[in-house]
Amino acid sequence: MVVVVWFAIGVLIGCVLTVTISRIKSVGSLRIDTSDPDDSPYLFLELSNDVGEVYRKKYIILRVNIKNFIPHK
């Protein structure tokens, strides 16, 4: 039973560290606009860092923001 408790604590600590590190290392957001049902979604890249910093990296982490920016009437 003690092993199960320690395993659960380890998983919880790992999840918290993963979320924290991914938020710190994020370089911007990928905004997805799905407001036009007849067309494919529009993608917008919003960087919070300089383009030169992103250009030097091999991999980046982006937050995804899915939102309809054009309201339907």
Protein Blocks (a to p, Z undefined) as FASTA:
>chain_A
ZZmmmmmmmmmmmmmmmmmmmmmmpgbdcdddfkbmkbccddddddfbdfklmmmpmbdc
dddddddfbdcZZ
